[in-house]
Amino acid sequence: MTRAPLTIPPDVRSRLKRLSLNPRSMAGTRGFGMHASRSKGSGLEFAQYRAYEPGDEPRRIDWKLFSRSDKFFVREAEEESPLAVWILLDGSASMAQADRARPDWSRFDAAKLLALCIAELAMMQGDRFGWMVLQGTALAVADPRPGRPQSDRMQVDFARLAPAGTFPEATTLAPLWERIGARDLVLFLSDCFDEGGIALIERLAKAGREVLAIQLLTVEERDFPFDGGFRFRDQESGEELVSDGKALRDIFLTRFAAARAALDERLDKAGIRHAAVVLDEPIDRPLHALFGRGAERT
């Protein structure tokens, strides 16, 4: 089933203009546009050719090469080296969780809107961005590209996606290691409940990738506003618990707080910057925590 495309609210779009996707690896350096160069010399030094992509400026096409090959190629310079941003989107069944007060707004919907905001930031800086939807036995992959056409493709792809199944096994995730480069910036959008997801980003961080995690939580997980008899069901395992909501409240909130604290400690130990957003909060809140003026960059 295809859903209507998500759009970034005007107030959120306005606030995004105060942010920049500055990875730690580029702190204190200079270069063309927002990001640094691998080159230590002055001026733009030729690095390589790559195939023309929609959104590239025509002035960067090598017309002499076109006359010989009848194909469009773009010259890349060392000091241009745009950042490649990877958005890893958890597509497992638990991401379908929504609140009773707003059943049409799930964790997955919020994650997709967050991805659009991240893409908007990348476009504002002239960076490339791509995504992987981590779901079951297959990965939906879009390699990083710049510009509005890539954002339009994201809209189309996301409208067709629905959360289902479990988090992928290691064999399914193998292509991820071939695509994410050492200098790329990785943002993991998930409820962070699956051990496989946390192990994945720990491994990425250990391999030298800069990884940031954004946890998406429901209002009911934060407040546990249940009163009376309820049937609680795990969407991935199918396990059920029938109990009185009020009787469970203190136990749940205590254990949930402890689990979140343990996760925070684990991510801190791995060097993974992280933030969380609840479904009733402004969608850009975690981006300001990670990339705002007062955000920790070291």
Backbone as CSV, one residue per row, in Angstrom:
resi,resn,N_x,N_y,N_z,CA_x,CA_y,CA_z,C_x,C_y,C_z
1,MET,0.841,-1.203,0.000,0.000,0.000,0.000,0.878,1.256,0.000
2,THR,0.618,2.173,-0.901,1.383,3.414,-0.969,0.682,4.497,-0.178
3,ARG,1.422,5.146,0.711,0.869,6.208,1.530,1.197,7.565,0.930
4,ALA,0.453,8.578,1.344,0.724,9.936,0.874,2.122,10.357,1.331
5,PRO,2.869,11.060,0.482,4.218,11.490,0.850,4.215,12.380,2.088
6,LEU,5.229,12.203,2.914,5.411,13.073,4.068,6.020,14.389,3.608
7,THR,5.726,15.459,4.321,6.323,16.761,4.027,6.862,17.366,5.316
8,ILE,7.945,18.087,5.194,8.535,18.742,6.361,7.699,19.974,6.703
9,PRO,7.173,20.074,7.925,6.376,21.250,8.299,7.186,22.536,8.146
10,PRO,6.548,23.639,7.775,7.276,24.899,7.561,8.098,25.349,8.766
11,ASP,7.569,25.186,9.985,8.319,25.627,11.156,9.566,24.782,11.364
12,VAL,9.472,23.490,11.069,10.640,22.618,11.180,11.667,22.997,10.122
13,ARG,11.226,23.203,8.895,12.132,23.581,7.805,12.884,24.869,8.142
14,SER,12.184,25.810,8.767,12.822,27.072,9.157,13.898,26.833,10.217
15,ARG,13.618,25.975,11.178,14.590,25.697,12.242,15.806,24.928,11.731
16,LEU,15.623,24.128,10.692,16.738,23.363,10.147,17.841,24.267,9.611
17,LYS,17.497,25.481,9.236,18.483,26.414,8.684,19.537,26.796,9.721
18,ARG,19.275,26.518,10.988,20.239,26.834,12.044,21.224,25.692,12.286
19,LEU,21.075,24.586,11.556,21.881,23.396,11.818,22.840,23.115,10.666
20,SER,23.864,22.317,10.948,24.775,21.841,9.902,25.274,20.457,10.285
21,LEU,25.409,19.600,9.284,25.875,18.232,9.498,27.397,18.222,9.516
22,ASN,27.985,18.642,10.602,29.434,18.709,10.704,29.963,17.507,11.471
23,PRO,30.567,16.542,10.788,31.117,15.392,11.493,32.391,15.743,12.247
24,ARG,32.729,14.938,13.222,33.943,15.180,14.012,35.188,15.176,13.142
25,SER,35.214,14.299,12.142,36.412,14.146,11.318,36.753,15.398,10.538
26,MET,35.779,16.315,10.399,36.011,17.523,9.618,36.089,18.772,10.483
27,ALA,36.079,18.581,11.785,36.127,19.735,12.687,37.453,20.460,12.553
28,GLY,37.381,21.777,12.466,38.579,22.599,12.439,39.302,22.624,11.111
29,THR,38.681,22.098,10.049,39.323,22.116,8.748,38.540,23.008,7.817
30,ARG,39.073,23.234,6.627,38.405,24.134,5.709,38.353,23.498,4.330
31,GLY,37.532,24.021,3.480,37.450,23.493,2.130,36.335,24.170,1.369
32,PHE,35.992,23.620,0.225,34.936,24.158,-0.627,33.591,23.906,0.032
33,GLY,32.743,24.909,0.100,31.418,24.729,0.686,31.502,24.534,2.183
34,MET,30.704,23.589,2.694,30.608,23.405,4.134,31.697,22.512,4.690
35,HIS,32.356,21.716,3.857,33.197,20.662,4.378,34.634,20.767,3.915
36,ALA,35.444,19.944,4.555,36.878,20.019,4.374,37.362,19.247,3.169
37,SER,38.617,19.459,2.856,39.263,18.773,1.760,40.254,17.764,2.295
38,ARG,40.548,16.763,1.493,41.668,15.874,1.809,42.973,16.542,1.404
39,SER,42.918,17.545,0.529,44.098,18.235,0.041,44.579,19.266,1.049
40,LYS,45.901,19.348,1.209,46.457,20.329,2.132,46.971,21.560,1.402
41,GLY,46.954,21.539,0.076,47.405,22.683,-0.689,46.293,23.673,-0.903
42,SER,46.603,24.774,-1.566,45.582,25.764,-1.843,45.022,25.524,-3.234
43,GLY,43.830,26.070,-3.483,43.206,25.912,-4.787,42.485,24.588,-4.910
44,LEU,41.842,24.393,-6.076,41.094,23.174,-6.330,41.954,22.227,-7.146
45,GLU,42.340,21.107,-6.548,43.193,20.148,-7.224,42.333,19.004,-7.747
46,PHE,42.543,18.657,-9.028,41.733,17.610,-9.636,41.942,16.286,-8.924
47,ALA,40.826,15.575,-8.638,40.904,14.292,-7.954,40.488,13.150,-8.864
48,GLN,39.298,13.242,-9.466,38.810,12.132,-10.272,37.604,12.567,-11.090
49,TYR,37.255,11.727,-12.065,36.014,11.892,-12.798,34.959,10.968,-12.172
50,ARG,33.723,11.372,-12.302,32.615,10.467,-11.986,31.478,10.767,-12.963
51,ALA,30.571,9.802,-13.123,29.451,9.970,-14.040,28.550,11.109,-13.586
52,TYR,28.032,11.842,-14.536,27.106,12.940,-14.237,25.848,12.395,-13.559
53,GLU,25.382,13.117,-12.540,24.165,12.757,-11.828,23.204,13.931,-11.861
54,PRO,21.901,13.679,-11.949,20.931,14.785,-11.914,21.164,15.670,-10.698
55,GLY,21.217,16.955,-10.907,21.486,17.881,-9.822,22.882,18.475,-9.885
56,ASP,23.807,17.834,-10.625,25.150,18.388,-10.790,25.088,19.656,-11.641
57,GLU,25.972,20.592,-11.348,26.007,21.828,-12.110,26.635,21.572,-13.487
58,PRO,25.998,22.058,-14.565,26.542,21.845,-15.912,27.965,22.358,-16.079
59,ARG,28.335,23.411,-15.351,29.672,23.987,-15.507,30.771,23.016,-15.076
60,ARG,30.405,21.973,-14.301,31.412,21.023,-13.836,31.591,19.851,-14.800
61,ILE,30.801,19.800,-15.879,30.948,18.742,-16.879,32.238,18.982,-17.675
62,ASP,32.990,17.922,-17.902,34.192,18.009,-18.736,33.773,17.820,-20.190
63,TRP,33.663,18.944,-20.923,33.146,18.896,-22.290,34.136,18.274,-23.263
64,LYS,35.417,18.382,-22.986,36.413,17.736,-23.850,36.267,16.220,-23.765
65,LEU,36.068,15.719,-22.569,35.876,14.288,-22.399,34.563,13.839,-23.047
66,PHE,33.558,14.708,-22.987,32.280,14.393,-23.631,32.446,14.250,-25.143
67,SER,33.271,15.126,-25.722,33.471,15.081,-27.178,34.149,13.795,-27.621
68,ARG,34.926,13.183,-26.708,35.619,11.944,-27.053,34.790,10.699,-26.732
69,SER,33.959,10.800,-25.687,33.257,9.606,-25.208,31.756,9.630,-25.449
70,ASP,31.224,10.825,-25.767,29.786,10.999,-25.936,29.027,10.684,-24.649
71,LYS,29.699,10.829,-23.500,29.078,10.627,-22.193,29.447,11.788,-21.283
72,PHE,28.559,12.090,-20.352,28.796,13.198,-19.437,29.575,12.713,-18.212
73,PHE,30.694,13.416,-17.938,31.461,13.153,-16.732,31.708,14.468,-16.000
74,VAL,31.754,14.394,-14.693,31.973,15.570,-13.850,33.352,15.462,-13.211
75,ARG,34.047,16.598,-13.205,35.355,16.649,-12.539,35.143,16.898,-11.051
76,GLU,35.749,16.061,-10.212,35.721,16.283,-8.767,37.084,16.754,-8.322
77,ALA,37.097,17.764,-7.466,38.346,18.284,-6.925,38.475,17.864,-5.472
78,GLU,39.713,17.767,-5.012,39.960,17.351,-3.629,39.229,18.237,-2.635
79,GLU,39.257,19.557,-2.869,38.684,20.449,-1.873,37.166,20.514,-1.942
80,GLU,36.579,19.867,-2.965,35.136,19.825,-3.028,34.586,18.660,-2.210
81,SER,35.276,17.505,-2.288,34.937,16.284,-1.584,33.713,16.396,-0.682
82,PRO,32.496,16.314,-1.199,31.320,16.480,-0.358,31.150,15.311,0.594
83,LEU,30.551,15.605,1.720,30.254,14.583,2.701,29.217,13.621,2.143
84,ALA,29.376,12.347,2.429,28.361,11.347,2.093,27.637,10.971,3.380
85,VAL,26.352,11.206,3.407,25.537,10.926,4.587,24.707,9.678,4.327
86,TRP,24.835,8.703,5.200,24.045,7.480,5.118,22.977,7.480,6.202
87,ILE,21.730,7.239,5.831,20.636,7.122,6.790,20.245,5.648,6.853
88,LEU,20.459,5.032,8.009,20.078,3.635,8.218,18.742,3.627,8.946
89,LEU,17.724,3.147,8.272,16.356,3.199,8.786,15.901,1.805,9.194
90,ASP,15.641,1.624,10.464,15.130,0.358,10.989,13.720,0.137,10.446
91,GLY,13.539,-0.934,9.672,12.231,-1.220,9.094,11.557,-2.431,9.704
92,SER,12.004,-2.861,10.885,11.426,-4.049,11.512,10.044,-3.748,12.080
93,ALA,9.314,-4.804,12.452,7.906,-4.681,12.832,7.680,-3.775,14.037
94,SER,8.634,-3.726,14.962,8.437,-2.904,16.157,8.345,-1.418,15.827
95,MET,8.845,-1.025,14.652,8.766,0.375,14.256,7.346,0.787,13.862
96,ALA,6.433,-0.186,13.750,5.033,0.121,13.432,4.261,0.609,14.651
97,GLN,4.885,0.565,15.820,4.185,0.941,17.047,3.750,2.408,17.009
98,ALA,2.497,2.646,17.369,1.947,4.003,17.475,1.171,4.106,18.781
99,ASP,0.750,5.305,19.121,-0.030,5.528,20.340,-1.519,5.465,20.044
100,ARG,-2.304,5.071,21.033,-3.757,5.014,20.851,-4.332,6.379,20.506
101,ALA,-3.735,7.425,21.048,-4.246,8.768,20.791,-3.996,9.219,19.347
102,ARG,-3.004,8.599,18.694,-2.694,8.961,17.305,-2.236,7.711,16.552
103,PRO,-3.158,6.819,16.236,-2.780,5.541,15.627,-2.199,5.650,14.223
104,ASP,-2.372,6.799,13.572,-1.863,6.970,12.210,-0.451,7.544,12.178
105,TRP,0.187,7.677,13.343,1.542,8.257,13.410,2.438,7.302,14.186
106,SER,3.146,6.454,13.453,3.971,5.419,14.067,5.421,5.877,14.214
107,ARG,6.186,5.040,14.893,7.628,5.265,14.970,8.228,5.353,13.568
108,PHE,7.766,4.475,12.681,8.317,4.428,11.332,7.997,5.712,10.566
109,ASP,6.793,6.241,10.743,6.444,7.514,10.110,7.381,8.619,10.588
110,ALA,7.615,8.658,11.898,8.507,9.680,12.458,9.929,9.505,11.938
111,ALA,10.377,8.250,11.826,11.728,7.993,11.321,11.870,8.457,9.875
112,LYS,10.844,8.227,9.062,10.898,8.673,7.660,10.927,10.199,7.573
113,LEU,10.167,10.870,8.424,10.186,12.330,8.413,11.539,12.853,8.883
114,LEU,12.123,12.198,9.868,13.471,12.564,10.307,14.475,12.400,9.169
115,ALA,14.332,11.311,8.412,15.231,11.089,7.273,15.105,12.208,6.253
116,LEU,13.883,12.674,6.004,13.687,13.794,5.079,14.358,15.062,5.604
117,CYS,14.301,15.279,6.906,14.962,16.449,7.506,16.476,16.354,7.341
118,ILE,17.027,15.160,7.541,18.467,14.961,7.372,18.860,15.193,5.916
119,ALA,18.035,14.700,5.000,18.290,14.938,3.573,18.255,16.428,3.259
120,GLU,17.333,17.148,3.873,17.239,18.596,3.655,18.508,19.295,4.118
121,LEU,19.030,18.897,5.270,20.285,19.467,5.760,21.426,19.177,4.794
122,ALA,21.484,17.953,4.301,22.539,17.588,3.352,22.449,18.430,2.083
123,MET,21.234,18.637,1.579,21.071,19.443,0.366,21.468,20.893,0.603
124,MET,21.163,21.425,1.770,21.535,22.796,2.092,23.042,22.983,2.055
125,GLN,23.791,21.903,2.317,25.249,21.976,2.365,25.905,21.480,1.077
126,GLY,25.113,21.010,0.123,25.689,20.474,-1.096,26.271,19.086,-0.928
127,ASP,25.843,18.360,0.098,26.357,17.022,0.372,25.508,15.954,-0.305
128,ARG,26.087,14.779,-0.433,25.374,13.626,-0.947,24.708,12.883,0.202
129,PHE,23.589,12.261,-0.074,22.921,11.472,0.959,22.260,10.251,0.340
130,GLY,22.266,9.176,1.097,21.644,7.940,0.662,21.034,7.242,1.860
131,TRP,20.412,6.109,1.612,19.733,5.436,2.718,19.706,3.928,2.512
132,MET,19.543,3.229,3.623,19.304,1.795,3.633,18.154,1.524,4.591
133,VAL,17.183,0.759,4.150,16.094,0.327,5.014,16.408,-1.093,5.455
134,LEU,16.592,-1.280,6.746,17.045,-2.548,7.311,15.819,-3.349,7.721
135,GLN,15.555,-4.420,6.967,14.294,-5.121,7.152,14.392,-6.566,6.675
136,GLY,14.180,-7.500,7.580,14.053,-8.904,7.214,15.232,-9.463,6.456
137,THR,14.992,-9.985,5.269,16.023,-10.664,4.489,16.533,-9.838,3.309
138,ALA,16.214,-8.555,3.276,16.648,-7.722,2.152,16.889,-6.291,2.622
139,LEU,17.780,-5.605,1.912,18.047,-4.198,2.164,17.540,-3.370,0.994
140,ALA,16.789,-2.316,1.294,16.439,-1.343,0.262,17.515,-0.268,0.306
141,VAL,18.285,-0.132,-0.761,19.475,0.720,-0.762,19.375,1.789,-1.840
142,ALA,19.718,3.015,-1.469,19.899,4.110,-2.418,21.250,4.747,-2.115
143,ASP,22.196,4.592,-3.022,23.542,5.131,-2.799,23.510,6.654,-2.758
144,PRO,24.433,7.259,-2.006,24.425,8.720,-1.840,24.560,9.484,-3.149
145,ARG,23.670,10.448,-3.337,23.712,11.367,-4.465,23.274,12.737,-3.964
146,PRO,23.610,13.779,-4.678,23.232,15.121,-4.241,21.911,15.579,-4.845
147,GLY,21.342,16.614,-4.259,20.295,17.363,-4.945,18.871,16.929,-4.725
148,ARG,17.976,17.767,-5.246,16.541,17.574,-5.096,16.021,16.276,-5.718
149,PRO,16.557,15.840,-6.890,16.059,14.570,-7.437,16.231,13.398,-6.474
150,GLN,17.316,13.418,-5.713,17.517,12.352,-4.721,16.472,12.432,-3.611
151,SER,16.139,13.645,-3.196,15.095,13.817,-2.193,13.735,13.359,-2.714
152,ASP,13.474,13.661,-3.993,12.214,13.214,-4.594,12.148,11.686,-4.639
153,ARG,13.280,11.062,-4.946,13.310,9.597,-4.957,13.041,9.047,-3.555
154,MET,13.609,9.704,-2.546,13.366,9.275,-1.169,11.877,9.323,-0.838
155,GLN,11.220,10.382,-1.257,9.779,10.510,-1.027,9.018,9.342,-1.656
156,VAL,9.354,9.030,-2.894,8.664,7.949,-3.602,8.937,6.603,-2.938
157,ASP,10.201,6.341,-2.629,10.562,5.063,-2.003,9.900,4.898,-0.645
158,PHE,9.923,5.959,0.152,9.385,5.867,1.509,7.869,5.682,1.511
159,ALA,7.183,6.240,0.506,5.729,6.100,0.447,5.312,4.641,0.261
160,ARG,6.214,3.836,-0.267,5.906,2.420,-0.519,6.303,1.519,0.644
161,LEU,7.030,2.031,1.601,7.594,1.201,2.664,6.642,1.048,3.838
162,ALA,6.667,-0.131,4.429,5.929,-0.392,5.658,6.803,-1.283,6.542
163,PRO,6.836,-1.053,7.840,7.656,-1.883,8.723,7.091,-3.295,8.830
164,ALA,7.994,-4.275,8.858,7.558,-5.670,8.934,8.745,-6.557,9.277
165,GLY,8.458,-7.693,9.855,9.495,-8.692,10.094,10.457,-8.316,11.203
166,THR,11.601,-8.962,11.177,12.617,-8.766,12.205,13.785,-7.951,11.657
167,PHE,14.707,-7.601,12.532,15.912,-6.904,12.098,16.776,-7.892,11.322
168,PRO,17.447,-7.441,10.238,18.215,-8.359,9.387,19.343,-9.081,10.121
169,GLU,19.625,-10.278,9.640,20.783,-11.026,10.125,22.056,-10.453,9.505
170,ALA,23.203,-10.864,10.046,24.496,-10.342,9.596,24.733,-10.588,8.111
171,THR,24.290,-11.741,7.593,24.514,-12.032,6.173,23.748,-11.067,5.270
172,THR,22.558,-10.676,5.690,21.770,-9.712,4.916,22.418,-8.342,4.927
173,LEU,23.092,-8.010,6.020,23.715,-6.700,6.182,25.072,-6.585,5.483
174,ALA,25.559,-7.674,4.898,26.907,-7.668,4.298,27.131,-6.543,3.292
175,PRO,26.172,-6.224,2.386,26.415,-5.135,1.420,26.672,-3.780,2.072
176,LEU,26.200,-3.615,3.283,26.390,-2.356,3.996,27.873,-2.023,4.135
177,TRP,28.684,-3.049,4.374,30.111,-2.821,4.598,30.839,-2.457,3.312
178,GLU,30.287,-2.811,2.176,30.908,-2.474,0.899,30.599,-1.037,0.487
179,ARG,29.546,-0.466,1.031,29.084,0.838,0.563,29.481,1.988,1.477
180,ILE,29.473,1.809,2.758,29.733,2.910,3.689,31.230,3.128,3.819
181,GLY,31.680,4.281,3.340,33.101,4.591,3.341,33.593,5.085,4.693
182,ALA,34.915,5.114,4.820,35.538,5.477,6.090,35.237,6.914,6.506
183,ARG,35.003,7.800,5.529,34.757,9.211,5.849,33.269,9.569,5.865
184,ASP,32.421,8.585,5.686,30.981,8.850,5.608,30.380,9.068,6.993
185,LEU,29.290,9.801,7.021,28.554,10.045,8.255,27.317,9.153,8.252
186,VAL,27.104,8.404,9.340,26.015,7.435,9.430,25.047,7.837,10.532
187,LEU,23.758,7.900,10.194,22.720,8.157,11.188,21.775,6.967,11.240
188,PHE,21.640,6.384,12.421,20.817,5.196,12.641,19.513,5.631,13.300
189,LEU,18.378,5.380,12.629,17.064,5.767,13.130,16.308,4.505,13.507
190,SER,16.011,4.346,14.792,15.467,3.075,15.263,14.851,3.248,16.645
191,ASP,14.063,2.249,17.071,13.627,2.239,18.469,14.749,1.739,19.372
192,CYS,15.795,1.181,18.770,16.989,0.709,19.497,16.667,-0.418,20.477
193,PHE,15.638,-1.185,20.186,15.271,-2.295,21.053,15.909,-3.612,20.605
194,ASP,16.372,-3.671,19.370,16.901,-4.919,18.835,18.408,-4.984,19.036
195,GLU,18.874,-6.062,19.622,20.295,-6.236,19.870,21.094,-6.195,18.564
196,GLY,20.517,-6.728,17.489,21.221,-6.718,16.215,21.522,-5.317,15.718
197,GLY,20.605,-4.385,15.940,20.818,-3.011,15.508,21.919,-2.329,16.294
198,ILE,21.927,-2.528,17.604,22.969,-1.903,18.430,24.329,-2.509,18.131
199,ALA,24.365,-3.828,17.947,25.629,-4.482,17.602,26.165,-3.965,16.269
200,LEU,25.263,-3.709,15.322,25.678,-3.195,14.012,26.351,-1.839,14.133
201,ILE,25.719,-0.904,14.839,26.315,0.437,14.900,27.572,0.446,15.777
202,GLU,27.646,-0.446,16.763,28.894,-0.575,17.526,30.025,-1.041,16.615
203,ARG,29.721,-1.982,15.756,30.741,-2.493,14.834,31.154,-1.413,13.836
204,LEU,30.190,-0.640,13.337,30.518,0.458,12.433,31.428,1.474,13.109
205,ALA,31.102,1.822,14.358,31.917,2.781,15.099,33.316,2.232,15.350
206,LYS,33.398,0.956,15.678,34.699,0.333,15.930,35.550,0.315,14.668
207,ALA,34.881,0.239,13.500,35.594,0.245,12.224,35.975,1.653,11.777
208,GLY,35.716,2.645,12.605,36.146,4.011,12.314,35.121,4.890,11.654
209,ARG,33.893,4.379,11.439,32.839,5.225,10.881,32.274,6.115,11.978
210,GLU,31.892,7.336,11.595,31.215,8.179,12.568,29.728,7.863,12.538
211,VAL,29.221,7.371,13.656,27.846,6.908,13.745,27.092,7.717,14.793
212,LEU,25.885,8.125,14.461,24.986,8.783,15.393,23.687,7.988,15.430
213,ALA,23.093,7.897,16.603,21.863,7.122,16.754,20.747,8.013,17.275
214,ILE,19.568,7.858,16.684,18.379,8.557,17.161,17.335,7.508,17.510
215,GLN,16.945,7.482,18.774,15.952,6.524,19.254,14.567,7.139,19.188
216,LEU,13.616,6.398,18.637,12.241,6.870,18.521,11.365,6.106,19.502
217,LEU,10.655,6.850,20.342,9.838,6.259,21.395,8.400,6.739,21.288
218,THR,7.478,5.918,21.749,6.076,6.319,21.770,5.762,7.057,23.071
219,VAL,4.670,7.802,23.060,4.216,8.503,24.265,3.881,7.489,25.351
220,GLU,3.294,6.376,24.955,2.896,5.367,25.938,4.093,4.687,26.581
221,GLU,5.196,4.594,25.862,6.423,4.069,26.483,6.973,5.051,27.500
222,ARG,6.860,6.317,27.209,7.350,7.332,28.153,6.456,7.441,29.378
223,ASP,5.123,7.421,29.178,4.180,7.713,30.268,3.452,6.488,30.817
224,PHE,3.328,5.428,30.025,2.573,4.219,30.378,1.219,4.572,30.995
225,PRO,0.342,5.202,30.221,-0.922,5.733,30.749,-2.067,4.713,30.740
226,PHE,-1.763,3.454,31.048,-2.780,2.407,30.970,-3.448,2.205,32.321
227,ASP,-4.749,2.025,32.279,-5.534,1.811,33.494,-6.584,0.751,33.181
228,GLY,-6.589,-0.344,33.928,-7.508,-1.440,33.654,-6.809,-2.577,32.935
229,GLY,-7.560,-3.589,32.536,-6.989,-4.760,31.901,-6.573,-4.509,30.461
230,PHE,-5.360,-4.976,30.120,-4.834,-4.800,28.772,-4.097,-6.061,28.336
231,ARG,-4.072,-6.273,27.025,-3.268,-7.327,26.427,-2.093,-6.657,25.714
232,PHE,-0.892,-6.871,26.223,0.308,-6.273,25.649,0.971,-7.303,24.747
233,ARG,1.263,-6.900,23.492,1.781,-7.842,22.504,3.068,-7.331,21.874
234,ASP,4.083,-8.201,21.821,5.335,-7.890,21.144,5.107,-8.079,19.649
235,GLN,5.325,-7.014,18.847,4.991,-7.065,17.426,5.927,-7.951,16.614
236,GLU,7.122,-8.200,17.121,8.057,-9.041,16.370,7.985,-10.503,16.799
237,SER,7.932,-10.763,18.098,7.908,-12.151,18.574,6.499,-12.718,18.671
238,GLY,5.493,-11.822,18.806,4.119,-12.280,18.965,3.754,-12.645,20.387
239,GLU,4.693,-12.563,21.311,4.421,-12.899,22.711,3.432,-11.897,23.305
240,GLU,2.553,-12.388,24.184,1.511,-11.550,24.772,1.538,-11.639,26.299
241,LEU,1.135,-10.542,26.915,0.996,-10.480,28.367,-0.322,-9.798,28.679
242,VAL,-1.176,-10.489,29.430,-2.447,-9.919,29.861,-2.305,-9.518,31.328
243,SER,-2.520,-8.230,31.595,-2.337,-7.754,32.968,-3.069,-6.436,33.159
244,ASP,-3.065,-5.962,34.376,-3.664,-4.685,34.727,-2.635,-3.583,34.498
245,GLY,-2.995,-2.600,33.664,-2.056,-1.547,33.310,-1.565,-0.764,34.506
246,LYS,-2.456,-0.405,35.397,-2.079,0.405,36.554,-1.107,-0.334,37.456
247,ALA,-1.329,-1.650,37.608,-0.447,-2.446,38.451,0.953,-2.561,37.865
248,LEU,1.035,-2.533,36.544,2.326,-2.670,35.873,3.094,-1.362,35.744
249,ARG,2.422,-0.231,35.943,3.000,1.063,35.578,4.352,1.314,36.249
250,ASP,4.415,1.245,37.550,5.665,1.556,38.248,6.777,0.592,37.852
251,ILE,6.427,-0.695,37.710,7.436,-1.681,37.321,7.968,-1.368,35.925
252,PHE,7.037,-1.096,34.992,7.449,-0.810,33.613,8.336,0.431,33.546
253,LEU,7.899,1.533,34.159,8.656,2.777,34.062,10.047,2.638,34.684
254,THR,10.143,1.900,35.780,11.449,1.689,36.420,12.377,0.888,35.519
255,ARG,11.843,-0.194,34.966,12.663,-1.048,34.109,12.994,-0.364,32.790
256,PHE,12.040,0.398,32.269,12.282,1.079,31.004,13.358,2.154,31.175
257,ALA,13.308,2.886,32.272,14.331,3.894,32.549,15.705,3.249,32.697
258,ALA,15.748,2.093,33.367,17.015,1.392,33.540,17.562,0.907,32.197
259,ALA,16.668,0.418,31.325,17.099,-0.055,30.007,17.639,1.099,29.162
260,ARG,16.988,2.259,29.241,17.461,3.419,28.480,18.810,3.900,28.999
261,ALA,18.985,3.885,30.318,20.268,4.292,30.895,21.378,3.342,30.465
262,ALA,21.075,2.041,30.433,22.071,1.059,29.995,22.430,1.270,28.528
263,LEU,21.428,1.587,27.701,21.685,1.854,26.286,22.555,3.094,26.127
264,ASP,22.234,4.161,26.849,23.029,5.390,26.778,24.491,5.108,27.135
265,GLU,24.687,4.332,28.179,26.049,4.012,28.619,26.789,3.204,27.548
266,ARG,26.077,2.291,26.930,26.682,1.446,25.901,27.075,2.265,24.676
267,LEU,26.202,3.175,24.258,26.512,4.015,23.104,27.645,4.982,23.416
268,ASP,27.635,5.540,24.621,28.731,6.432,25.031,30.066,5.699,24.970
269,LYS,30.076,4.470,25.459,31.311,3.677,25.479,31.815,3.415,24.070
270,ALA,30.889,3.263,23.118,31.263,3.016,21.726,31.616,4.297,20.977
271,GLY,31.443,5.451,21.617,31.725,6.721,20.950,30.649,7.137,19.973
272,ILE,29.425,6.672,20.198,28.300,6.975,19.315,27.455,8.083,19.941
273,ARG,27.443,9.250,19.314,26.560,10.308,19.799,25.114,9.890,19.575
274,HIS,24.250,10.277,20.504,22.880,9.782,20.415,21.894,10.772,21.012
275,ALA,20.650,10.649,20.580,19.554,11.475,21.084,18.279,10.663,20.918
276,ALA,17.207,11.136,21.531,15.922,10.435,21.446,14.818,11.440,21.165
277,VAL,13.735,10.936,20.580,12.560,11.771,20.339,11.321,10.927,20.606
278,VAL,10.340,11.520,21.290,9.065,10.872,21.548,8.076,11.370,20.502
279,LEU,7.098,10.555,20.154,6.229,10.851,19.020,5.394,12.118,19.170
280,ASP,5.277,12.649,20.378,4.535,13.902,20.542,5.455,15.114,20.605
281,GLU,6.745,14.927,20.368,7.716,16.013,20.415,8.043,16.503,19.001
282,PRO,8.576,17.727,18.863,8.982,18.217,17.538,9.970,17.257,16.891
283,ILE,9.749,16.934,15.628,10.546,15.914,14.966,12.014,16.302,14.851
284,ASP,12.312,17.591,14.833,13.701,18.021,14.687,14.442,18.132,16.008
285,ARG,13.791,17.814,17.112,14.442,17.948,18.421,15.774,17.189,18.516
286,PRO,15.848,15.912,18.103,17.141,15.224,18.216,18.210,15.801,17.302
287,LEU,17.824,16.400,16.176,18.817,16.996,15.279,19.457,18.219,15.924
288,HIS,18.672,18.977,16.672,19.238,20.126,17.382,20.155,19.658,18.513
289,ALA,19.794,18.538,19.139,20.648,17.994,20.198,21.991,17.527,19.645
290,LEU,21.990,16.984,18.431,23.206,16.439,17.839,24.009,17.452,17.031
291,PHE,23.327,18.395,16.387,24.000,19.297,15.460,23.822,20.787,15.783
292,GLY,23.116,21.096,16.859,22.926,22.487,17.234,24.191,23.123,17.752
293,ARG,24.141,24.400,17.985,25.319,25.159,18.379,25.945,24.624,19.659
294,GLY,25.131,24.179,20.587,25.674,23.685,21.857,25.937,22.200,21.882
295,ALA,25.775,21.501,20.732,25.944,20.060,20.713,27.396,19.685,20.921
296,GLU,27.609,18.541,21.558,28.956,18.037,21.813,29.559,17.506,20.521
297,ARG,30.745,17.960,20.158,31.391,17.525,18.907,32.690,16.760,19.147
298,THR,33.055,16.560,20.379,34.357,15.923,20.634,34.184,14.584,21.271
